[in-house]
């Protein structure tokens, strides 16, 4: 009689790195996702334990690959920077992203957005921001106990976690770094760097001109001092000649 051994090992659960959905539905949505994510990267570039990602699948529950979301941008404080195929929370000291952003497109349905809100509320998000670039409207929610409560006035709101400020104009949303620098696109950043490069070159050229002027002034001053010394030497020589002839210069 042959005894069969039963295996207690369960099949390995795969957590896909992609949900098969596009990152954005149009150019405006894509632009804002990139602007927010990259400026957050810049903001925390020198902070080792702040992880920023865009369109990265977040799995909060080990053993269930159906529970997941891919925020347009997210920030996890207390987690190191580095490459990830997805954000598996149990591998991240069970730290959820504290701040998430969603940029709306015409394809965002009310039911889908409600599901996202419930997900972020249930799994520990502290700040949730939703921007509609078509309607130029931004909504924010902040955690109060077990709930995410709506922020009454987002115009001028400063994120407690990020320190960034939101300003709505007639034409667009403007987001500002804690130092007052506006969130910029790559094109604007490139132009700003070019302007800074040109300004630096002008400043260096002006400094060089000033140095040359100072050097010329120094040389003129040295020449004047040398001429004065020569005149003094000639004057002393003349006095000595008069004394040698028996003439007292002081009596002249």
Short mmCIF file of the C-alpha atoms (twelve columns), coordinates in Angstrom:
data_MODEL
# 
_entry.id   MODEL 
# 
loop_
_atom_site.group_PDB 
_atom_site.id 
_atom_site.type_symbol 
_atom_site.label_atom_id 
_atom_site.label_alt_id 
_atom_site.label_comp_id 
_atom_site.label_asym_id 
_atom_site.label_seq_id 
_atom_site.Cartn_x 
_atom_site.Cartn_y 
_atom_site.Cartn_z 
_atom_site.pdbx_PDB_model_num 
ATOM 1   C CA . UNK A 1   0.000   0.000   0.000   1 
ATOM 2   C CA . UNK A 2   1.389   3.351   -1.039  1 
ATOM 3   C CA . UNK A 3   0.701   6.343   1.213   1 
ATOM 4   C CA . UNK A 4   0.366   9.678   -0.582  1 
ATOM 5   C CA . UNK A 5   1.713   12.779  1.126   1 
ATOM 6   C CA . UNK A 6   -0.520  15.844  0.984   1 
ATOM 7   C CA . UNK A 7   1.057   19.203  0.415   1 
ATOM 8   C CA . UNK A 8   0.068   22.028  2.733   1 
ATOM 9   C CA . UNK A 9   1.721   24.658  0.601   1 
ATOM 10  C CA . UNK A 10  -0.656  27.083  -1.070  1 
ATOM 11  C CA . UNK A 11  -0.082  28.469  -4.561  1 
ATOM 12  C CA . UNK A 12  2.103   31.551  -4.684  1 
ATOM 13  C CA . UNK A 13  0.073   34.708  -5.066  1 
ATOM 14  C CA . UNK A 14  1.228   37.010  -7.828  1 
ATOM 15  C CA . UNK A 15  0.926   40.737  -7.343  1 
ATOM 16  C CA . UNK A 16  1.028   42.212  -10.860 1 
ATOM 17  C CA . UNK A 17  2.979   45.411  -11.466 1 
ATOM 18  C CA . UNK A 18  0.332   46.629  -13.907 1 
ATOM 19  C CA . UNK A 19  -3.460  46.721  -13.897 1 
ATOM 20  C CA . UNK A 20  -3.601  47.120  -17.666 1 
ATOM 21  C CA . UNK A 21  -5.082  50.610  -17.391 1 
ATOM 22  C CA . UNK A 22  -3.480  53.647  -19.055 1 
ATOM 23  C CA . UNK A 23  -1.768  56.184  -16.839 1 
ATOM 24  C CA . UNK A 24  -3.843  58.987  -18.360 1 
ATOM 25  C CA . UNK A 25  -6.690  59.477  -20.797 1 
ATOM 26  C CA . UNK A 26  -5.510  62.745  -22.326 1 
ATOM 27  C CA . UNK A 27  -2.551  65.118  -22.495 1 
ATOM 28  C CA . UNK A 28  -3.831  67.515  -19.821 1 
ATOM 29  C CA . UNK A 29  -4.322  64.763  -17.279 1 
ATOM 30  C CA . UNK A 30  -0.895  63.315  -18.077 1 
ATOM 31  C CA . UNK A 31  0.727   66.753  -17.763 1 
ATOM 32  C CA . UNK A 32  -0.703  67.300  -14.294 1 
ATOM 33  C CA . UNK A 33  0.216   63.821  -13.077 1 
ATOM 34  C CA . UNK A 34  3.817   64.394  -14.166 1 
ATOM 35  C CA . UNK A 35  3.949   67.940  -12.754 1 
ATOM 36  C CA . UNK A 36  2.671   66.860  -9.330  1 
ATOM 37  C CA . UNK A 37  4.754   63.703  -9.087  1 
ATOM 38  C CA . UNK A 38  8.032   65.226  -10.299 1 
ATOM 39  C CA . UNK A 39  7.724   68.357  -8.178  1 
ATOM 40  C CA . UNK A 40  7.123   66.165  -5.145  1 
ATOM 41  C CA . UNK A 41  10.276  64.248  -6.101  1 
ATOM 42  C CA . UNK A 42  12.151  67.559  -6.218  1 
ATOM 43  C CA . UNK A 43  10.658  68.648  -2.895  1 
ATOM 44  C CA . UNK A 44  11.903  65.527  -1.089  1 
ATOM 45  C CA . UNK A 45  15.008  64.829  -3.179  1 
ATOM 46  C CA . UNK A 46  17.321  65.264  -0.186  1 
ATOM 47  C CA . UNK A 47  15.142  63.338  2.289   1 
ATOM 48  C CA . UNK A 48  16.163  59.685  2.286   1 
ATOM 49  C CA . UNK A 49  13.064  58.259  3.962   1 
ATOM 50  C CA . UNK A 50  10.350  59.768  1.756   1 
ATOM 51  C CA . UNK A 51  9.183   57.646  -1.176  1 
ATOM 52  C CA . UNK A 52  7.320   59.324  -4.053  1 
ATOM 53  C CA . UNK A 53  5.692   57.437  -6.913  1 
ATOM 54  C CA . UNK A 54  3.237   57.927  -9.745  1 
ATOM 55  C CA . UNK A 55  0.736   55.387  -11.091 1 
ATOM 56  C CA . UNK A 56  2.225   52.648  -8.888  1 
ATOM 57  C CA . UNK A 57  -0.026  49.801  -7.753  1 
ATOM 58  C CA . UNK A 58  -0.470  49.773  -3.987  1 
ATOM 59  C CA . UNK A 59  -1.396  46.456  -2.360  1 
ATOM 60  C CA . UNK A 60  -2.394  47.019  1.268   1 
ATOM 61  C CA . UNK A 61  -3.370  43.441  2.167   1 
ATOM 62  C CA . UNK A 62  -1.030  40.484  1.964   1 
ATOM 63  C CA . UNK A 63  -2.659  37.486  0.358   1 
ATOM 64  C CA . UNK A 64  -5.199  39.453  -1.681  1 
ATOM 65  C CA . UNK A 65  -4.078  40.829  -5.031  1 
ATOM 66  C CA . UNK A 66  -7.559  42.127  -5.856  1 
ATOM 67  C CA . UNK A 67  -7.420  44.859  -3.233  1 
ATOM 68  C CA . UNK A 68  -5.316  47.523  -4.884  1 
ATOM 69  C CA . UNK A 69  -5.202  51.066  -6.218  1 
ATOM 70  C CA . UNK A 70  -2.750  53.005  -8.363  1 
ATOM 71  C CA . UNK A 71  -2.859  56.654  -7.230  1 
ATOM 72  C CA . UNK A 72  -1.784  59.165  -9.842  1 
ATOM 73  C CA . UNK A 73  0.790   60.312  -7.281  1 
ATOM 74  C CA . UNK A 74  1.527   59.184  -3.770  1 
ATOM 75  C CA . UNK A 75  3.939   59.978  -0.956  1 
ATOM 76  C CA . UNK A 76  5.011   57.544  1.753   1 
ATOM 77  C CA . UNK A 77  6.883   59.038  4.702   1 
ATOM 78  C CA . UNK A 78  9.175   56.688  6.574   1 
ATOM 79  C CA . UNK A 79  10.008  54.587  3.512   1 
ATOM 80  C CA . UNK A 80  13.301  54.684  1.588   1 
ATOM 81  C CA . UNK A 81  13.606  55.766  -1.994  1 
ATOM 82  C CA . UNK A 82  14.265  53.077  -4.577  1 
ATOM 83  C CA . UNK A 83  12.845  51.051  -7.432  1 
ATOM 84  C CA . UNK A 84  9.623   49.117  -6.902  1 
ATOM 85  C CA . UNK A 85  7.353   47.202  -9.218  1 
ATOM 86  C CA . UNK A 86  4.489   47.845  -6.806  1 
ATOM 87  C CA . UNK A 87  3.982   49.057  -3.272  1 
ATOM 88  C CA . UNK A 88  3.339   45.969  -1.134  1 
ATOM 89  C CA . UNK A 89  2.495   47.462  2.215   1 
ATOM 90  C CA . UNK A 90  3.562   44.437  4.286   1 
ATOM 91  C CA . UNK A 91  7.048   44.838  2.795   1 
ATOM 92  C CA . UNK A 92  7.090   48.545  3.734   1 
ATOM 93  C CA . UNK A 93  6.862   48.176  7.534   1 
ATOM 94  C CA . UNK A 94  3.096   48.216  6.978   1 
ATOM 95  C CA . UNK A 95  3.282   51.957  6.300   1 
ATOM 96  C CA . UNK A 96  0.589   53.153  3.889   1 
ATOM 97  C CA . UNK A 97  1.143   56.157  1.626   1 
ATOM 98  C CA . UNK A 98  0.037   59.100  3.745   1 
ATOM 99  C CA . UNK A 99  -0.730  61.466  0.835   1 
ATOM 100 C CA . UNK A 100 -2.310  60.612  -2.516  1 
ATOM 101 C CA . UNK A 101 -3.347  62.639  -5.555  1 
ATOM 102 C CA . UNK A 102 -5.844  61.880  -8.291  1 
ATOM 103 C CA . UNK A 103 -6.141  63.927  -11.492 1 
ATOM 104 C CA . UNK A 104 -9.546  63.584  -13.106 1 
ATOM 105 C CA . UNK A 105 -10.334 62.949  -16.746 1 
ATOM 106 C CA . UNK A 106 -13.698 62.710  -18.530 1 
ATOM 107 C CA . UNK A 107 -13.471 58.937  -18.057 1 
ATOM 108 C CA . UNK A 108 -13.576 59.145  -14.258 1 
ATOM 109 C CA . UNK A 109 -16.988 57.923  -13.152 1 
ATOM 110 C CA . UNK A 110 -18.619 58.830  -9.860  1 
ATOM 111 C CA . UNK A 111 -18.738 55.175  -8.802  1 
ATOM 112 C CA . UNK A 112 -15.044 54.689  -9.514  1 
ATOM 113 C CA . UNK A 113 -14.109 57.795  -7.547  1 
ATOM 114 C CA . UNK A 114 -16.316 56.681  -4.655  1 
ATOM 115 C CA . UNK A 115 -14.500 53.337  -4.610  1 
ATOM 116 C CA . UNK A 116 -11.160 55.132  -4.479  1 
ATOM 117 C CA . UNK A 117 -12.323 57.309  -1.613  1 
ATOM 118 C CA . UNK A 118 -13.452 54.274  0.379   1 
ATOM 119 C CA . UNK A 119 -10.163 52.509  -0.352  1 
ATOM 120 C CA . UNK A 120 -8.017  55.451  0.747   1 
ATOM 121 C CA . UNK A 121 -10.180 55.984  3.804   1 
ATOM 122 C CA . UNK A 122 -10.028 52.339  4.831   1 
ATOM 123 C CA . UNK A 123 -6.301  51.820  4.293   1 
ATOM 124 C CA . UNK A 124 -4.841  54.793  6.135   1 
ATOM 125 C CA . UNK A 125 -4.378  57.722  3.753   1 
ATOM 126 C CA . UNK A 126 -4.092  60.963  5.722   1 
ATOM 127 C CA . UNK A 127 -4.492  63.480  2.894   1 
ATOM 128 C CA . UNK A 128 -6.322  62.954  -0.388  1 
ATOM 129 C CA . UNK A 129 -6.347  65.572  -3.156  1 
ATOM 130 C CA . UNK A 130 -8.441  65.431  -6.340  1 
ATOM 131 C CA . UNK A 131 -7.871  67.886  -9.188  1 
ATOM 132 C CA . UNK A 132 -10.146 68.378  -12.190 1 
ATOM 133 C CA . UNK A 133 -8.108  70.246  -14.843 1 
ATOM 134 C CA . UNK A 134 -11.127 70.686  -17.101 1 
ATOM 135 C CA . UNK A 135 -13.282 72.333  -14.462 1 
ATOM 136 C CA . UNK A 136 -10.263 73.885  -12.688 1 
ATOM 137 C CA . UNK A 137 -11.526 72.520  -9.396  1 
ATOM 138 C CA . UNK A 138 -9.623  70.910  -6.573  1 
ATOM 139 C CA . UNK A 139 -11.037 68.991  -3.632  1 
ATOM 140 C CA . UNK A 140 -9.154  67.867  -0.577  1 
ATOM 141 C CA . UNK A 141 -9.880  65.466  2.248   1 
ATOM 142 C CA . UNK A 142 -7.988  65.075  5.487   1 
ATOM 143 C CA . UNK A 143 -8.139  62.284  8.031   1 
ATOM 144 C CA . UNK A 144 -10.100 62.713  11.212  1 
ATOM 145 C CA . UNK A 145 -10.103 59.457  13.147  1 
ATOM 146 C CA . UNK A 146 -11.364 56.705  10.854  1 
ATOM 147 C CA . UNK A 147 -12.743 59.123  8.253   1 
ATOM 148 C CA . UNK A 148 -11.503 61.362  5.501   1 
ATOM 149 C CA . UNK A 149 -13.317 64.652  5.903   1 
ATOM 150 C CA . UNK A 150 -13.640 67.266  3.182   1 
ATOM 151 C CA . UNK A 151 -11.529 70.415  3.458   1 
ATOM 152 C CA . UNK A 152 -13.960 73.320  3.230   1 
ATOM 153 C CA . UNK A 153 -11.700 75.790  1.415   1 
ATOM 154 C CA . UNK A 154 -8.808  74.522  -0.696  1 
ATOM 155 C CA . UNK A 155 -7.830  77.958  -2.010  1 
ATOM 156 C CA . UNK A 156 -4.739  78.821  0.031   1 
ATOM 157 C CA . UNK A 157 -4.724  75.451  1.808   1 
ATOM 158 C CA . UNK A 158 -1.323  74.231  3.021   1 
ATOM 159 C CA . UNK A 159 -0.806  70.467  3.240   1 
ATOM 160 C CA . UNK A 160 0.149   69.487  6.822   1 
ATOM 161 C CA . UNK A 161 2.322   66.631  5.578   1 
ATOM 162 C CA . UNK A 162 3.879   68.180  2.464   1 
ATOM 163 C CA . UNK A 163 3.966   71.854  3.328   1 
ATOM 164 C CA . UNK A 164 2.815   72.746  -0.196  1 
ATOM 165 C CA . UNK A 165 0.176   75.414  -0.858  1 
ATOM 166 C CA . UNK A 166 -2.711  75.277  -3.327  1 
ATOM 167 C CA . UNK A 167 -3.949  78.402  -5.138  1 
ATOM 168 C CA . UNK A 168 -6.816  78.484  -7.636  1 
ATOM 169 C CA . UNK A 169 -6.863  81.141  -10.348 1 
ATOM 170 C CA . UNK A 170 -9.404  81.701  -13.109 1 
ATOM 171 C CA . UNK A 171 -7.302  79.687  -15.542 1 
ATOM 172 C CA . UNK A 172 -5.528  76.975  -13.582 1 
ATOM 173 C CA . UNK A 173 -4.382  75.488  -10.315 1 
ATOM 174 C CA . UNK A 174 -1.072  76.688  -8.931  1 
ATOM 175 C CA . UNK A 175 0.829   74.672  -6.338  1 
ATOM 176 C CA . UNK A 176 3.723   76.174  -4.409  1 
ATOM 177 C CA . UNK A 177 6.685   74.617  -2.659  1 
ATOM 178 C CA . UNK A 178 7.225   75.605  0.996   1 
ATOM 179 C CA . UNK A 179 9.861   78.113  -0.206  1 
ATOM 180 C CA . UNK A 180 7.304   79.822  -2.451  1 
ATOM 181 C CA . UNK A 181 8.539   78.364  -5.752  1 
ATOM 182 C CA . UNK A 182 5.644   77.374  -7.994  1 
ATOM 183 C CA . UNK A 183 5.357   73.779  -9.255  1 
ATOM 184 C CA . UNK A 184 6.777   73.948  -12.778 1 
ATOM 185 C CA . UNK A 185 6.578   71.758  -15.867 1 
ATOM 186 C CA . UNK A 186 9.760   70.304  -17.360 1 
ATOM 187 C CA . UNK A 187 9.700   72.990  -20.052 1 
ATOM 188 C CA . UNK A 188 9.353   75.741  -17.444 1 
ATOM 189 C CA . UNK A 189 12.108  74.182  -15.339 1 
ATOM 190 C CA . UNK A 190 14.384  74.030  -18.378 1 
ATOM 191 C CA . UNK A 191 13.687  77.670  -19.226 1 
ATOM 192 C CA . UNK A 192 14.231  78.671  -15.619 1 
ATOM 193 C CA . UNK A 193 17.574  76.859  -15.554 1 
ATOM 194 C CA . UNK A 194 18.526  78.583  -18.818 1 
ATOM 195 C CA . UNK A 195 17.574  81.966  -17.367 1 
ATOM 196 C CA . UNK A 196 19.578  81.177  -14.244 1 
ATOM 197 C CA . UNK A 197 22.542  80.109  -16.402 1 
ATOM 198 C CA . UNK A 198 22.392  83.328  -18.412 1 
ATOM 199 C CA . UNK A 199 21.994  85.405  -15.248 1 
ATOM 200 C CA . UNK A 200 24.993  83.604  -13.728 1 
ATOM 201 C CA . UNK A 201 27.083  84.250  -16.840 1 
ATOM 202 C CA . UNK A 202 26.091  87.928  -16.792 1 
ATOM 203 C CA . UNK A 203 26.918  88.158  -13.087 1 
ATOM 204 C CA . UNK A 204 30.294  86.485  -13.678 1 
ATOM 205 C CA . UNK A 205 31.017  88.831  -16.604 1 
ATOM 206 C CA . UNK A 206 30.079  91.860  -14.517 1 
ATOM 207 C CA . UNK A 207 32.200  90.568  -11.643 1 
ATOM 208 C CA . UNK A 208 35.125  90.095  -14.042 1 
ATOM 209 C CA . UNK A 209 34.667  93.615  -15.402 1 
ATOM 210 C CA . UNK A 210 34.567  94.945  -11.856 1 
ATOM 211 C CA . UNK A 211 37.707  92.983  -11.019 1 
ATOM 212 C CA . UNK A 212 39.465  94.386  -14.079 1 
ATOM 213 C CA . UNK A 213 38.375  97.924  -13.176 1 
ATOM 214 C CA . UNK A 214 39.642  97.405  -9.634  1 
ATOM 215 C CA . UNK A 215 42.921  96.051  -11.006 1 
ATOM 216 C CA . UNK A 216 43.280  99.054  -13.313 1 
ATOM 217 C CA . UNK A 217 42.569  101.403 -10.397 1 
ATOM 218 C CA . UNK A 218 45.144  99.591  -8.309  1 
ATOM 219 C CA . UNK A 219 47.728  99.873  -11.076 1 
ATOM 220 C CA . UNK A 220 46.983  103.596 -11.525 1 
ATOM 221 C CA . UNK A 221 47.285  104.110 -7.772  1 
ATOM 222 C CA . UNK A 222 50.632  102.273 -7.733  1 
ATOM 223 C CA . UNK A 223 51.866  104.369 -10.668 1 
ATOM 224 C CA . UNK A 224 50.794  107.557 -8.896  1 
ATOM 225 C CA . UNK A 225 52.568  106.467 -5.715  1 
ATOM 226 C CA . UNK A 226 55.682  105.593 -7.731  1 
ATOM 227 C CA . UNK A 227 55.615  109.024 -9.419  1 
ATOM 228 C CA . UNK A 228 55.183  110.717 -6.041  1 
ATOM 229 C CA . UNK A 229 58.143  108.791 -4.651  1 
ATOM 230 C CA . UNK A 230 60.224  109.807 -7.643  1 
ATOM 231 C CA . UNK A 231 59.269  113.472 -7.122  1 
ATOM 232 C CA . UNK A 232 60.203  113.187 -3.444  1 
ATOM 233 C CA . UNK A 233 63.528  111.628 -4.370  1 
ATOM 234 C CA . UNK A 234 64.241  114.454 -6.857  1 
ATOM 235 C CA . UNK A 235 63.228  117.028 -4.252  1 
ATOM 236 C CA . UNK A 236 65.542  115.494 -1.640  1 
ATOM 237 C CA . UNK A 237 68.359  115.338 -4.209  1 
ATOM 238 C CA . UNK A 238 67.830  119.056 -4.982  1 
ATOM 239 C CA . UNK A 239 67.937  119.919 -1.286  1 
ATOM 240 C CA . UNK A 240 71.165  117.972 -0.904  1 
ATOM 241 C CA . UNK A 241 72.710  119.811 -3.853  1 
ATOM 242 C CA . UNK A 242 71.830  123.144 -2.267  1 
ATOM 243 C CA . UNK A 243 73.359  122.093 1.050   1 
ATOM 244 C CA . UNK A 244 76.557  120.986 -0.719  1 
ATOM 245 C CA . UNK A 245 76.818  124.508 -2.196  1 
ATOM 246 C CA . UNK A 246 76.478  126.012 1.257   1 
ATOM 247 C CA . UNK A 247 72.899  127.072 0.809   1 
ATOM 248 C CA . UNK A 248 70.463  126.345 3.597   1 
ATOM 249 C CA . UNK A 249 67.148  125.414 1.921   1 
ATOM 250 C CA . UNK A 250 65.194  126.344 5.037   1 
ATOM 251 C CA . UNK A 251 66.376  129.970 4.722   1 
ATOM 252 C CA . UNK A 252 65.214  130.334 1.159   1 
# 
